[in-house]
Amino acid sequence: MDVSAPERQQGKSRGKAKARWLLHLFPLPALIIYALFVVYPIISAFTYSMYEWNGIARGAFVGIKNFLTLFQVEPFNKMFWNAFGHNVIYFVVEMVVQNGIAFALAYVIYRKIRGAGFLKIAYFMPRLLSVIIVGFLWKLILNPNYGALNTFLGKLGLEEWAKPWLGEPDTALLAIILVNCWFGIGFAVLIFLAGLQSIPEELIEAARLDGASGVTLLVKIILPLVMPSITIMTVFTFIQAFEAFELIYAMQGSMGEPFYSTDTLAVYFYRLAFSSSGGAGDVSIGLGSALAVVLFVIVASVSAVSLRLMRKREVQH
């Protein structure tokens, strides 16, 4: 028996509705993974920070006591602000050195010099290495006895410049930050280069016809147009600086040696939550979770404010 046209149309509609419903299932695996490895740890950290802990056994509810201990009780407060200050230094040096050099390199490539494609690959190559491998290699290079850097300085007759770079509190943190700049500069170059290449050629040509060139063209025309890329890279740098852990752990261990001069909030969190040298003589999951919450709030707040300001500036322009 022939199916009437309305019935056929109704069947097609049900088929399309079923197909649309199935499409909504495709993001489900990603959402489950995100919930398990991102959302759940964040909620757990907030929960754990509100309790006392006896080793890994949860004790009584203490509210914000762990936060008060972290900020008011010695030695936790001193170690917190010491690590926080190192994170700030980490961010400032990376912004000036890594992003400054990266923008200059990106601008050189943007000017379409010969070998630009090779330069992009060469700058990005360190990023392909594991952070642990990078830390181990640079620890060998900076070794005071047989390291390549001090050997090279000796060959140049600059023996007085040679020093235990990772063994002195005045140079250890800066050495690690510069290694991180070397490691991350390729990614920054690509971000800045994408921003430069998004500038319409007509605007550049019009500016040149109006007499803009050199520094004037760069400051007045190019920099304002790549400000979204600069803002994004600033946020990335801030997040990376305040989550700095792997490279420090690979080169100096979990104690922020020497004398906590390379300690950061992430390294201090590791000691509090997983090591017996966090300041209290034993593992303190509650204090570690409180520190994780504070670190999350710092990173999330600054990132949210920065992105909001970027969107506001884009709307105004």
C-alpha positions in Angstrom: 0.0 0.0 0.0 1.4 3.4 -0.9 2.4 5.7 1.9 0.8 9.1 1.7 2.9 12.3 1.3 2.2 13.6 4.8 3.3 10.3 6.3 6.5 10.4 4.2 7.2 14.0 5.3 6.6 13.0 8.9 9.0 10.1 8.6 11.7 12.4 7.2 11.1 14.9 10.0 11.6 12.1 12.6 14.7 11.0 10.8 16.2 14.5 10.8 15.3 14.9 14.5 17.0 11.7 15.4 20.1 12.7 13.4 20.2 16.0 15.2 19.9 14.2 18.6 22.8 11.9 17.6 24.9 14.9 16.7 24.7 16.1 20.3 26.3 12.9 21.5 29.6 13.5 19.7 30.9 16.1 22.2 30.0 13.7 25.1 33.4 11.8 25.3 35.3 15.1 25.4 32.9 16.5 28.0 33.4 13.4 30.2 37.2 13.6 29.9 37.1 17.4 30.7 34.8 16.8 33.7 37.0 13.9 35.1 40.4 15.6 34.6 39.6 19.4 35.0 36.2 20.0 36.7 36.5 17.2 39.3 40.0 18.1 40.5 39.0 21.7 40.9 36.0 20.8 43.0 38.0 18.3 44.9 40.7 20.9 45.7 38.0 23.3 47.0 36.5 20.5 49.1 39.8 19.2 50.5 40.9 22.7 51.5 38.0 22.9 54.0 39.1 19.9 56.1 41.9 18.7 58.4 43.9 15.8 57.2 45.8 13.1 59.0 48.0 11.8 56.2 45.6 10.8 53.5 42.7 10.4 56.0 40.2 13.3 56.0 39.4 14.7 59.4 37.1 17.4 60.7 35.7 20.3 58.8 37.7 23.4 59.5 36.3 26.0 57.1 39.0 28.6 56.0 41.5 27.6 58.7 43.9 26.2 56.1 43.8 29.5 54.2 44.5 31.4 57.4 47.4 29.1 58.2 48.8 29.6 54.7 48.8 33.4 55.0 49.3 34.0 58.7 51.3 31.1 60.3 55.1 30.8 60.0 56.8 29.3 58.1 53.9 28.9 55.6 53.3 32.6 55.1 56.9 33.4 54.4 57.3 30.5 52.0 54.1 31.5 50.2 55.2 35.1 49.6 58.7 34.0 48.7 57.3 31.7 46.0 54.7 34.3 44.9 57.5 36.8 44.4 59.4 34.3 42.2 56.3 33.8 40.1 56.1 37.5 39.5 59.7 37.7 38.5 59.2 34.7 36.3 56.3 36.6 34.5 58.1 39.9 34.1 61.3 38.4 32.7 59.4 36.2 30.3 57.4 39.2 29.1 60.5 41.3 28.5 62.9 38.7 27.2 60.8 35.9 25.6 58.0 38.0 24.2 60.2 40.9 23.3 62.7 38.8 21.3 59.8 36.7 19.9 58.0 39.8 18.5 61.2 41.1 17.0 61.8 37.7 15.3 58.2 37.5 14.1 58.5 41.0 12.6 61.7 40.1 10.8 59.9 37.0 9.3 56.8 39.2 8.5 59.0 41.4 6.4 59.3 38.4 4.1 63.1 37.9 4.3 64.7 34.9 2.5 64.5 31.7 4.5 61.5 32.8 6.6 59.9 29.3 6.4 63.1 27.7 7.8 63.4 30.3 10.5 59.8 29.5 11.7 60.7 25.8 12.0 64.1 26.5 13.7 62.5 28.8 16.3 59.8 26.3 17.1 62.1 23.2 17.3 62.8 23.5 21.1 59.1 23.4 21.8 58.9 19.8 20.3 61.2 18.6 23.1 60.0 17.3 26.5 60.4 19.8 29.3 62.2 17.1 31.4 64.7 16.6 28.6 65.2 20.3 28.2 65.8 20.7 31.9 68.3 17.8 32.0 70.2 19.1 29.0 70.5 22.6 30.3 71.5 21.3 33.7 74.4 19.6 32.0 75.2 22.8 30.0 75.2 24.9 33.2 77.2 22.5 35.2 80.0 24.5 37.0 82.7 21.8 36.5 82.3 20.4 33.0 79.3 22.4 31.6 79.5 23.7 28.0 78.8 27.3 29.1 81.6 27.7 31.6 83.9 25.8 29.2 83.1 28.2 26.4 83.7 31.2 28.6 87.1 29.8 29.6 88.0 29.3 25.9 87.2 33.0 25.4 89.4 34.1 28.3 86.4 35.0 30.5 87.0 32.6 33.3 85.9 35.2 35.8 82.4 35.1 34.3 82.2 31.4 34.9 80.1 30.5 38.0 77.8 27.8 39.4 74.8 29.2 37.7 72.3 26.9 39.4 74.2 26.8 42.7 74.0 30.5 43.6 70.7 32.0 44.8 71.4 35.2 42.8 71.6 33.4 39.5 69.6 30.2 39.8 66.1 31.6 39.2 67.2 33.8 36.3 69.0 30.9 34.7 65.9 28.7 34.8 63.7 31.6 33.5 66.1 32.2 30.5 66.0 28.5 29.7 62.2 28.6 29.7 62.4 31.6 27.4 64.6 29.6 25.0 62.1 26.8 25.2 59.0 28.8 24.6 60.1 31.5 22.2 59.0 29.5 19.1 55.4 29.4 20.2 55.4 33.2 20.9 56.9 33.8 17.5 54.0 31.9 15.8 51.3 33.8 17.8 52.8 37.2 17.0 53.4 36.2 13.4 49.8 35.2 13.0 48.7 38.6 14.3 51.1 40.4 11.9 49.9 38.4 8.9 46.3 39.2 9.7 46.9 42.9 9.1 45.4 43.9 5.7 48.1 44.9 3.2 46.0 47.8 2.1 46.3 49.5 5.5 50.1 49.1 5.4 50.3 50.6 1.9 48.0 53.4 2.8 50.1 54.3 5.9 53.3 54.3 3.7 51.6 56.6 1.2 50.8 58.9 4.0 54.5 59.0 4.9 54.7 56.5 7.8 57.8 54.3 7.8 60.2 52.5 10.1 59.5 53.0 13.8 56.5 55.3 13.1 54.8 52.6 11.1 55.6 50.0 13.7 54.4 52.0 16.7 51.4 53.9 15.2 50.0 51.3 12.8 51.3 47.7 13.4 51.4 47.5 17.2 47.7 48.6 17.7 46.6 46.1 15.1 48.4 43.2 16.7 47.3 44.1 20.2 44.9 41.1 20.4 47.8 38.8 19.7 49.9 40.6 22.3 47.1 40.3 24.9 46.6 36.6 24.2 50.4 36.0 24.5 50.4 38.0 27.7 47.7 35.8 29.2 49.5 32.7 28.1 52.7 33.9 29.6 51.0 34.8 32.9 49.4 31.4 33.1 52.7 29.6 32.3 54.7 31.7 34.8 52.3 31.1 37.6 52.1 27.3 36.9 55.9 27.0 36.5 56.8 23.6 37.8 58.2 21.0 35.4 61.4 22.9 34.4 62.2 23.9 38.0 61.6 20.3 39.2 63.8 18.9 36.5 66.7 21.3 37.1 66.5 22.0 40.9 64.1 19.4 42.4 61.1 20.0 44.7 62.9 22.1 47.3 63.5 25.1 45.0 67.2 25.0 45.6 69.4 26.7 46.6 67.8 27.9 49.8 64.3 28.2 48.1 65.6 30.8 45.6 63.9 29.0 42.8 60.7 28.2 44.7 57.4 28.9 43.0 53.8 28.4 44.1 53.4 25.2 42.0 56.6 23.8 43.5 55.5 24.8 47.0 52.1 23.1 46.4 53.9 19.9 45.4 55.9 19.9 48.7 52.8 20.6 50.8 50.5 18.1 49.2 52.9 15.2 48.2 56.2 15.7 50.1 57.2 15.6 53.7 59.2 18.8 53.4 56.4 21.3 52.9 57.1 23.2 56.1 55.2 21.2 58.7 57.4 18.1 58.6 54.7 15.9 57.0 52.3 15.8 54.1 49.5 18.4 54.4 46.8 17.8 51.8 44.6 20.5 53.4 47.2 23.2 53.1 48.2 22.0 49.6 44.6 22.1 48.5 44.2 25.6 49.9 47.3 26.7 48.0 45.9 25.1 44.8 42.7 27.1 45.3 44.6 30.4 45.8 46.7 29.7 42.7 43.5 28.9 40.7 41.9 32.1 41.8 44.9 34.2 40.8 45.3 32.6 37.4 41.6 32.6 36.6 40.9 36.2 37.8 43.8 37.7 35.9 43.0 35.7 32.7 39.3 36.6 32.9 40.0 40.3 33.4 42.6 40.4 30.6 40.3 38.7 28.1 37.4 41.0 29.1 39.5 44.1 28.5 40.6 42.7 25.1 37.0 42.1 24.0 36.1 45.6 25.2 38.9 47.1 23.2 37.8 45.1 20.1 34.2 46.4 20.4 35.4 50.0 20.8 37.5 49.6 17.6 
